[in-house]
Amino acid sequence: MTHASSSMTFFGVDPGTRVTGYGVVSVVNNTVEWVDSGVLRARAGAQLPEKLAGIYDGLSEKIARHSPRCVCVEQAFYGKNARTALVLGLARGVALLAARKSGVNVVEYSPLEIKKSVVGSGRATKEQVSYMVHMLLHPPQESAQEDACDALAAALCAFYHHKAGEVLATGR
């Protein structure tokens, strides 16, 4: 895909060991457009090291394909189950490693920050986030599973924070 010189690409990741969502948006002259999104699924019955390798390989390939300005990995939320939090932390670590090894800028935002930047409320439901992602980006239905929508929301959050930083830096 060819973009004008003023285009920027942002890549979002919603990490998980069974399903990792990814989403890519492009910004051309301040217009945000859907580029790609989907999920990386672990093979049924795969052991944790195989799942982590699949996340790393899949994200590395997608990041290389899209050459984003930055990759946004959603921060872990802290649930009650310590094992779930630990395994999610491993998936996040592998996602961060894939992004960092690609040589692009890596940012992290909490689920609250992502929801607030996309919906306007940090307490938004998954359905509200999905609705706004669909309204803003119009992704094809097959590319917009829940985890992919969350990743697209992370990519949008990275863009909004990047844009806010530019405004603060230039004063306009």
C-alpha positions in Angstrom: 0.0 0.0 0.0 1.4 3.4 -1.0 0.8 6.5 1.2 1.5 10.1 0.7 4.5 11.4 2.5 2.2 12.8 5.3 0.9 9.4 6.2 1.7 7.6 9.5 0.8 4.0 10.5 0.0 2.9 14.0 -0.1 -0.7 15.1 -2.1 -1.9 18.2 -1.8 -5.2 20.1 -4.3 -6.8 22.4 -2.2 -9.6 23.9 -3.4 -13.0 25.0 -1.9 -16.5 24.9 -4.9 -18.1 23.2 -5.9 -15.2 21.0 -3.8 -12.1 20.3 -5.5 -9.3 18.5 -3.7 -6.9 16.2 -4.9 -3.8 14.4 -3.3 -1.3 12.0 -4.5 2.2 11.2 -3.1 4.7 8.8 -3.4 8.4 9.2 -3.3 10.5 6.0 -3.8 14.2 6.3 -5.5 13.8 9.7 -7.9 11.1 8.4 -7.7 7.8 10.2 -8.3 4.7 8.0 -8.4 0.9 8.7 -5.5 -0.9 7.1 -5.5 -4.4 8.6 -6.7 -6.3 11.7 -7.2 -9.8 12.9 -6.2 -12.3 15.4 -3.3 -14.7 15.9 -4.7 -18.0 17.4 -2.7 -20.6 19.2 -3.0 -24.2 17.9 -5.4 -26.2 20.1 -3.4 -28.1 22.7 -0.3 -26.1 22.1 2.1 -25.7 25.1 2.9 -22.3 26.4 6.4 -22.0 24.7 4.8 -22.8 21.3 2.0 -20.2 22.0 4.5 -17.5 22.8 6.6 -18.3 19.8 3.5 -18.1 17.6 2.7 -14.6 19.1 6.3 -13.4 18.5 6.5 -14.8 14.9 3.0 -13.6 13.9 3.5 -10.1 15.3 7.0 -9.8 13.9 5.7 -10.6 10.5 2.7 -8.2 10.7 4.9 -5.3 12.0 7.5 -5.9 9.3 4.7 -5.9 6.7 3.2 -2.6 7.8 6.2 -0.6 9.1 4.3 1.4 11.7 5.4 4.6 13.3 4.8 3.0 16.6 3.3 -0.1 18.2 0.9 0.2 21.1 0.6 -2.8 23.4 -2.3 -2.8 25.8 -1.2 -2.9 29.4 -2.4 -5.7 31.6 -5.4 -5.1 33.8 -5.0 -6.7 37.2 -7.6 -9.4 37.8 -8.1 -11.7 40.7 -6.5 -14.8 39.2 -2.7 -14.6 39.7 -2.0 -17.4 37.1 -4.1 -15.7 34.5 -2.2 -12.4 35.2 1.2 -14.2 35.0 0.4 -15.9 31.6 -1.0 -12.6 30.2 2.2 -10.9 31.3 4.2 -13.5 29.3 2.1 -12.8 26.2 2.6 -9.0 26.8 6.3 -9.5 27.2 6.6 -11.4 23.9 4.5 -8.7 22.1 6.7 -6.0 23.6 9.8 -7.9 22.5 8.5 -8.4 18.9 7.7 -4.7 18.7 11.0 -3.5 20.1 13.1 -5.9 18.0 11.3 -4.5 14.9 13.0 -1.2 15.7 9.9 0.9 16.0 8.8 3.1 18.9 6.8 1.1 21.5 4.1 2.6 23.7 1.8 1.1 26.3 -1.6 2.4 27.5 -3.9 0.9 30.1 -7.3 -0.4 29.1 -8.8 2.7 30.8 -6.7 5.1 28.8 -7.6 3.2 25.5 -11.3 3.3 26.3 -11.2 6.9 27.3 -9.4 8.0 24.1 -11.7 6.0 21.8 -15.1 6.3 23.5 -14.6 9.3 25.9 -15.0 7.2 29.1 -12.6 4.9 30.8 -15.5 2.8 32.0 -16.8 2.1 28.5 -18.0 -1.5 27.8 -16.4 -3.7 25.2 -19.5 -3.2 23.1 -19.1 0.6 23.2 -15.4 0.3 22.2 -16.4 -2.0 19.4 -19.1 0.4 18.2 -16.8 3.3 18.1 -14.0 1.4 16.3 -16.6 0.4 13.7 -17.9 3.9 13.4 -14.4 5.4 13.0 -12.7 2.8 10.9 -15.4 0.7 9.1 -13.3 -2.5 9.3 -14.5 -5.5 7.2 -16.6 -7.8 9.4 -14.2 -10.7 9.1 -11.4 -8.6 10.4 -13.2 -7.2 13.4 -13.4 -9.9 16.0 -13.4 -8.6 19.6 -9.7 -9.0 20.1 -9.0 -7.3 16.8 -11.3 -4.4 17.8 -9.5 -4.0 21.0 -6.2 -3.9 19.1 -7.6 -1.3 16.7 -8.7 0.8 19.7 -5.1 0.6 21.0 -3.8 1.8 17.6 -6.3 4.7 17.7 -5.2 5.5 21.2 -1.5 5.7 20.1 -2.5 8.0 17.3 -4.5 10.3 19.5 -1.7 10.5 22.1 0.8 11.1 19.3 -1.4 13.9 17.8 -1.8 15.4 21.3 2.0 15.4 21.7 2.4 17.2 18.4 -0.2 19.8 19.3 1.6 20.4 22.7 5.0 20.6 21.0 3.9 23.0 18.2 1.3 25.0 20.2 -1.4 24.4 17.5 
